[in-house]
Structure formats: C-alpha cells, structure tokens
Amino acid sequence: MFLGTPVIALILGLIAAVFLVSGRDRLKRFNEDITEAIRVAAPILLITGAGAAFGAVLNASPLTDFLADNIAELGLGLLVPFLIAAALKSAQGSSTVAIVTGSALVAPLMGSLGLDSTEGAVLSVLAVGSGSMMVSHANDSFFWVVSQLSRIPVGTAYKTLTTATAIQGITAFATVWLLSLVML
C-alpha cells in the first residue's frame, strides 16, 4: 500500500526514469526531457488549479447558498449544471475552467436539485461536460486553433464554429436528459 501511494509511486517512477535514460550525457538529456515535460504540462496544471481555486472561492461565497435556496423551487434538475457550465464557458472561454468551476458550484446543490444519487451524480457530470462544450468564440483557444489551422476567416468562424459548438452542447445535453428519463 505504501508503494502504491501516488506521491511515493511518482517518486519511484522519477528515480527509475533517471536510471533508464541512457547515453553519455544522461543527466543533460534527463534535464531536457523534464524541461519539455514541464513546458507541456504546466499550462494544463495552472488552468486546472486556477479553475479549482475559483470554484472554491465561489463555493465559500454566499452564491451557492443563494442558488441552493432558490433553484430547488424551480425544478430544473439537470438543466442547472448544464446552464452553469455553459455560462462559465461562454464568459471566459476555457472548457477546463468551466468544468472544474461548474462542478464546484454544482456539488453543494446536488441534494436540492434531486440529483444526490449515484446516477444523479453521473448525469450531473455529463450535464456539466455538455455545458462546457457550448459557444466557442474569440476568448476560447479552441476557436483560434480551429479557425487559424483551417484558414477560416474569423467572420466565417463566428458564423459556423460558434453555431456548431452551440449545437454540439445542446445535442449532448439532450442526450443526457434522455438518459435521465431512463436512469432516474
């Protein structure tokens, strides 16, 4: 059990990696590999950490209490996680931040939304994921990657890509909603 602890397993993997690097300039190559790995992984870790921190701040604010008190009366169920994630994605552009922050906001609301079962939790995760696919536009790096690599003019990308991602998110949520009719 000790060796399987994530931190210990990572340390053992790091030690093994040092010895598995071959060649004369073993430490130089290992340093280059670590530098490249950090360059690739750091933005993902920072975005995820920032989203989690933002979610924790929102969770500590009276916003979640307000939502829990007022949304339960509306009977929206799975629509709430979807709309929260969609609003976050549309406002700031990152699907990762929308997922992490949306999940942090929705978690305390699960009981009041009637989603406190295992199936409800699974469907809520899927609803948040559906919302995080919504409305890709200029503040979303995905928008720029697709439009620039495809050489689509920005105006055309707004008309097509933004519309396509909205349809994608709505279709995904419709599928989740249909699943909820069977699972809940």
Short mmCIF file of the C-alpha atoms (twelve columns), coordinates in Angstrom:
data_MODEL
# 
_entry.id   MODEL 
# 
loop_
_atom_site.group_PDB 
_atom_site.id 
_atom_site.type_symbol 
_atom_site.label_atom_id 
_atom_site.label_alt_id 
_atom_site.label_comp_id 
_atom_site.label_asym_id 
_atom_site.label_seq_id 
_atom_site.Cartn_x 
_atom_site.Cartn_y 
_atom_site.Cartn_z 
_atom_site.pdbx_PDB_model_num 
ATOM 1   C CA . MET A 1   0.000   0.000  0.000   1 
ATOM 2   C CA . PHE A 2   2.883   2.354  0.770   1 
ATOM 3   C CA . LEU A 3   4.446   1.905  -2.679  1 
ATOM 4   C CA . GLY A 4   1.052   2.462  -4.322  1 
ATOM 5   C CA . THR A 5   0.550   5.841  -2.670  1 
ATOM 6   C CA . PRO A 6   0.527   8.365  -5.550  1 
ATOM 7   C CA . VAL A 7   3.382   10.528 -4.254  1 
ATOM 8   C CA . ILE A 8   5.614   7.521  -3.496  1 
ATOM 9   C CA . ALA A 9   4.798   5.914  -6.858  1 
ATOM 10  C CA . LEU A 10  5.687   9.159  -8.663  1 
ATOM 11  C CA . ILE A 11  8.985   9.455  -6.790  1 
ATOM 12  C CA . LEU A 12  9.866   5.829  -7.619  1 
ATOM 13  C CA . GLY A 13  8.943   6.461  -11.256 1 
ATOM 14  C CA . LEU A 14  11.159  9.540  -11.323 1 
ATOM 15  C CA . ILE A 15  14.086  7.583  -9.872  1 
ATOM 16  C CA . ALA A 16  13.564  4.788  -12.406 1 
ATOM 17  C CA . ALA A 17  13.415  7.362  -15.217 1 
ATOM 18  C CA . VAL A 18  16.784  8.787  -14.223 1 
ATOM 19  C CA . PHE A 19  18.378  5.342  -14.476 1 
ATOM 20  C CA . LEU A 20  16.577  4.423  -17.700 1 
ATOM 21  C CA . VAL A 21  17.974  7.397  -19.606 1 
ATOM 22  C CA . SER A 22  20.993  6.073  -21.468 1 
ATOM 23  C CA . GLY A 23  23.965  7.705  -23.066 1 
ATOM 24  C CA . ARG A 24  26.968  9.771  -22.098 1 
ATOM 25  C CA . ASP A 25  25.074  12.964 -21.324 1 
ATOM 26  C CA . ARG A 26  22.442  11.178 -19.274 1 
ATOM 27  C CA . LEU A 27  21.735  13.982 -16.813 1 
ATOM 28  C CA . LYS A 28  21.715  16.653 -19.539 1 
ATOM 29  C CA . ARG A 29  19.192  14.643 -21.574 1 
ATOM 30  C CA . PHE A 30  17.121  13.956 -18.455 1 
ATOM 31  C CA . ASN A 31  17.103  17.703 -17.677 1 
ATOM 32  C CA . GLU A 32  15.965  18.476 -21.237 1 
ATOM 33  C CA . ASP A 33  13.183  15.868 -21.004 1 
ATOM 34  C CA . ILE A 34  11.979  17.272 -17.664 1 
ATOM 35  C CA . THR A 35  12.071  20.817 -19.054 1 
ATOM 36  C CA . GLU A 36  9.978   19.781 -22.069 1 
ATOM 37  C CA . ALA A 37  7.517   17.888 -19.875 1 
ATOM 38  C CA . ILE A 38  7.050   20.921 -17.627 1 
ATOM 39  C CA . ARG A 39  6.611   23.195 -20.668 1 
ATOM 40  C CA . VAL A 40  3.810   20.965 -21.970 1 
ATOM 41  C CA . ALA A 41  2.113   20.148 -18.660 1 
ATOM 42  C CA . ALA A 42  2.387   23.470 -16.808 1 
ATOM 43  C CA . PRO A 43  -0.401  25.345 -18.640 1 
ATOM 44  C CA . ILE A 44  -2.816  22.461 -18.100 1 
ATOM 45  C CA . LEU A 45  -1.947  22.244 -14.407 1 
ATOM 46  C CA . LEU A 46  -2.213  26.016 -13.959 1 
ATOM 47  C CA . ILE A 47  -5.596  26.232 -15.712 1 
ATOM 48  C CA . THR A 48  -6.950  23.309 -13.709 1 
ATOM 49  C CA . GLY A 49  -5.604  24.723 -10.449 1 
ATOM 50  C CA . ALA A 50  -6.973  28.191 -11.208 1 
ATOM 51  C CA . GLY A 51  -10.375 26.730 -12.038 1 
ATOM 52  C CA . ALA A 52  -10.407 24.736 -8.818  1 
ATOM 53  C CA . ALA A 53  -9.360  27.783 -6.791  1 
ATOM 54  C CA . PHE A 54  -12.035 29.897 -8.459  1 
ATOM 55  C CA . GLY A 55  -14.591 27.173 -7.735  1 
ATOM 56  C CA . ALA A 56  -13.510 27.058 -4.082  1 
ATOM 57  C CA . VAL A 57  -13.866 30.845 -3.798  1 
ATOM 58  C CA . LEU A 58  -17.349 30.688 -5.331  1 
ATOM 59  C CA . ASN A 59  -18.211 27.763 -3.072  1 
ATOM 60  C CA . ALA A 60  -17.173 29.752 0.022   1 
ATOM 61  C CA . SER A 61  -19.249 32.724 -1.076  1 
ATOM 62  C CA . PRO A 62  -22.960 33.059 -0.352  1 
ATOM 63  C CA . LEU A 63  -23.632 32.324 -4.032  1 
ATOM 64  C CA . THR A 64  -24.004 28.566 -3.509  1 
ATOM 65  C CA . ASP A 65  -26.411 29.108 -0.590  1 
ATOM 66  C CA . PHE A 66  -28.436 31.512 -2.724  1 
ATOM 67  C CA . LEU A 67  -28.512 29.045 -5.612  1 
ATOM 68  C CA . ALA A 68  -29.438 26.131 -3.351  1 
ATOM 69  C CA . ASP A 69  -32.278 28.097 -1.747  1 
ATOM 70  C CA . ASN A 70  -33.743 29.491 -4.967  1 
ATOM 71  C CA . ILE A 71  -33.090 26.888 -7.642  1 
ATOM 72  C CA . ALA A 72  -34.713 23.956 -5.845  1 
ATOM 73  C CA . GLU A 73  -38.076 25.684 -6.167  1 
ATOM 74  C CA . LEU A 74  -37.744 25.940 -9.950  1 
ATOM 75  C CA . GLY A 75  -37.481 22.173 -10.519 1 
ATOM 76  C CA . LEU A 76  -34.825 22.484 -13.236 1 
ATOM 77  C CA . GLY A 77  -32.776 19.429 -12.206 1 
ATOM 78  C CA . LEU A 78  -30.072 18.649 -14.758 1 
ATOM 79  C CA . LEU A 79  -30.582 21.921 -16.559 1 
ATOM 80  C CA . VAL A 80  -28.828 23.758 -13.697 1 
ATOM 81  C CA . PRO A 81  -25.395 22.063 -14.087 1 
ATOM 82  C CA . PHE A 82  -25.651 22.499 -17.857 1 
ATOM 83  C CA . LEU A 83  -26.521 26.207 -17.663 1 
ATOM 84  C CA . ILE A 84  -23.843 26.984 -15.063 1 
ATOM 85  C CA . ALA A 85  -21.114 25.333 -17.157 1 
ATOM 86  C CA . ALA A 86  -22.437 26.910 -20.379 1 
ATOM 87  C CA . ALA A 87  -22.434 30.372 -18.795 1 
ATOM 88  C CA . LEU A 88  -18.895 29.903 -17.473 1 
ATOM 89  C CA . LYS A 89  -17.632 28.598 -20.832 1 
ATOM 90  C CA . SER A 90  -19.266 31.403 -22.776 1 
ATOM 91  C CA . ALA A 91  -17.997 34.071 -20.388 1 
ATOM 92  C CA . GLN A 92  -14.359 33.063 -20.061 1 
ATOM 93  C CA . GLY A 93  -13.684 30.581 -22.888 1 
ATOM 94  C CA . SER A 94  -11.969 27.667 -21.175 1 
ATOM 95  C CA . SER A 95  -13.780 24.332 -21.131 1 
ATOM 96  C CA . THR A 96  -11.459 23.095 -18.382 1 
ATOM 97  C CA . VAL A 97  -12.241 26.031 -16.101 1 
ATOM 98  C CA . ALA A 98  -15.957 25.691 -16.901 1 
ATOM 99  C CA . ILE A 99  -15.867 22.017 -15.895 1 
ATOM 100 C CA . VAL A 100 -13.869 22.489 -12.702 1 
ATOM 101 C CA . THR A 101 -15.681 25.627 -11.548 1 
ATOM 102 C CA . GLY A 102 -19.094 24.372 -12.646 1 
ATOM 103 C CA . SER A 103 -18.558 21.134 -10.743 1 
ATOM 104 C CA . ALA A 104 -17.513 23.028 -7.627  1 
ATOM 105 C CA . LEU A 105 -20.654 25.162 -7.852  1 
ATOM 106 C CA . VAL A 106 -22.995 22.250 -8.553  1 
ATOM 107 C CA . ALA A 107 -21.663 19.846 -5.892  1 
ATOM 108 C CA . PRO A 108 -23.371 21.551 -2.930  1 
ATOM 109 C CA . LEU A 109 -26.623 21.839 -4.924  1 
ATOM 110 C CA . MET A 110 -26.995 18.132 -5.719  1 
ATOM 111 C CA . GLY A 111 -29.476 17.417 -2.922  1 
ATOM 112 C CA . SER A 112 -31.679 20.410 -3.651  1 
ATOM 113 C CA . LEU A 113 -31.702 19.505 -7.362  1 
ATOM 114 C CA . GLY A 114 -32.790 15.936 -6.626  1 
ATOM 115 C CA . LEU A 115 -29.532 14.556 -8.012  1 
ATOM 116 C CA . ASP A 116 -27.954 13.154 -4.841  1 
ATOM 117 C CA . SER A 117 -27.942 9.531  -6.075  1 
ATOM 118 C CA . THR A 118 -25.031 7.886  -7.883  1 
ATOM 119 C CA . GLU A 119 -26.936 8.101  -11.164 1 
ATOM 120 C CA . GLY A 120 -27.731 11.756 -10.491 1 
ATOM 121 C CA . ALA A 121 -24.048 12.486 -9.895  1 
ATOM 122 C CA . VAL A 122 -23.063 10.781 -13.154 1 
ATOM 123 C CA . LEU A 123 -25.716 12.661 -15.106 1 
ATOM 124 C CA . SER A 124 -24.666 15.940 -13.475 1 
ATOM 125 C CA . VAL A 125 -21.074 15.387 -14.584 1 
ATOM 126 C CA . LEU A 126 -22.315 14.729 -18.108 1 
ATOM 127 C CA . ALA A 127 -24.502 17.858 -17.990 1 
ATOM 128 C CA . VAL A 128 -21.541 19.978 -16.871 1 
ATOM 129 C CA . GLY A 129 -19.477 18.459 -19.681 1 
ATOM 130 C CA . SER A 130 -22.227 19.284 -22.169 1 
ATOM 131 C CA . GLY A 131 -22.344 22.885 -20.968 1 
ATOM 132 C CA . SER A 132 -18.584 23.199 -21.231 1 
ATOM 133 C CA . MET A 133 -18.799 22.464 -24.969 1 
ATOM 134 C CA . MET A 134 -21.070 25.430 -25.645 1 
ATOM 135 C CA . VAL A 135 -20.347 28.582 -27.630 1 
ATOM 136 C CA . SER A 136 -16.737 28.656 -28.710 1 
ATOM 137 C CA . HIS A 137 -15.791 32.204 -29.688 1 
ATOM 138 C CA . ALA A 138 -12.875 34.658 -29.598 1 
ATOM 139 C CA . ASN A 139 -11.949 34.127 -25.939 1 
ATOM 140 C CA . ASP A 140 -11.602 30.354 -26.463 1 
ATOM 141 C CA . SER A 141 -8.258  28.989 -27.644 1 
ATOM 142 C CA . PHE A 142 -10.131 26.172 -29.448 1 
ATOM 143 C CA . PHE A 143 -11.798 28.812 -31.628 1 
ATOM 144 C CA . TRP A 144 -8.430  30.194 -32.709 1 
ATOM 145 C CA . VAL A 145 -6.806  26.796 -33.211 1 
ATOM 146 C CA . VAL A 146 -9.617  25.619 -35.493 1 
ATOM 147 C CA . SER A 147 -10.040 28.882 -37.380 1 
ATOM 148 C CA . GLN A 148 -6.323  29.527 -37.909 1 
ATOM 149 C CA . LEU A 149 -5.279  25.963 -38.759 1 
ATOM 150 C CA . SER A 150 -8.247  25.586 -41.099 1 
ATOM 151 C CA . ARG A 151 -7.629  29.045 -42.563 1 
ATOM 152 C CA . ILE A 152 -11.237 30.002 -41.935 1 
ATOM 153 C CA . PRO A 153 -11.783 33.787 -41.845 1 
ATOM 154 C CA . VAL A 154 -12.763 34.998 -38.385 1 
ATOM 155 C CA . GLY A 155 -16.187 36.193 -39.533 1 
ATOM 156 C CA . THR A 156 -16.949 32.812 -41.065 1 
ATOM 157 C CA . ALA A 157 -15.675 31.029 -37.945 1 
ATOM 158 C CA . TYR A 158 -18.071 33.089 -35.806 1 
ATOM 159 C CA . LYS A 159 -20.951 32.027 -38.033 1 
ATOM 160 C CA . THR A 160 -20.006 28.367 -38.360 1 
ATOM 161 C CA . LEU A 161 -17.809 27.264 -35.463 1 
ATOM 162 C CA . THR A 162 -19.709 29.151 -32.776 1 
ATOM 163 C CA . THR A 163 -23.003 27.808 -34.107 1 
ATOM 164 C CA . ALA A 164 -21.603 24.282 -34.432 1 
ATOM 165 C CA . THR A 165 -20.335 24.232 -30.830 1 
ATOM 166 C CA . ALA A 166 -23.693 25.519 -29.580 1 
ATOM 167 C CA . ILE A 167 -25.447 22.709 -31.466 1 
ATOM 168 C CA . GLN A 168 -22.875 20.255 -30.098 1 
ATOM 169 C CA . GLY A 169 -23.518 21.304 -26.491 1 
ATOM 170 C CA . ILE A 170 -27.298 21.312 -26.855 1 
ATOM 171 C CA . THR A 171 -27.275 17.893 -28.548 1 
ATOM 172 C CA . ALA A 172 -25.041 16.481 -25.822 1 
ATOM 173 C CA . PHE A 173 -27.350 17.854 -23.132 1 
ATOM 174 C CA . ALA A 174 -30.423 16.468 -24.914 1 
ATOM 175 C CA . THR A 175 -28.761 13.050 -24.841 1 
ATOM 176 C CA . VAL A 176 -28.012 13.433 -21.126 1 
ATOM 177 C CA . TRP A 177 -31.613 14.472 -20.487 1 
ATOM 178 C CA . LEU A 178 -32.898 11.418 -22.380 1 
ATOM 179 C CA . LEU A 179 -30.591 9.233  -20.306 1 
ATOM 180 C CA . SER A 180 -32.004 10.821 -17.165 1 
ATOM 181 C CA . LEU A 181 -35.506 9.708  -18.166 1 
ATOM 182 C CA . VAL A 182 -34.255 6.118  -18.076 1 
ATOM 183 C CA . MET A 183 -31.775 6.310  -15.178 1 
ATOM 184 C CA . LEU A 184 -33.574 8.492  -12.626 1 
# 
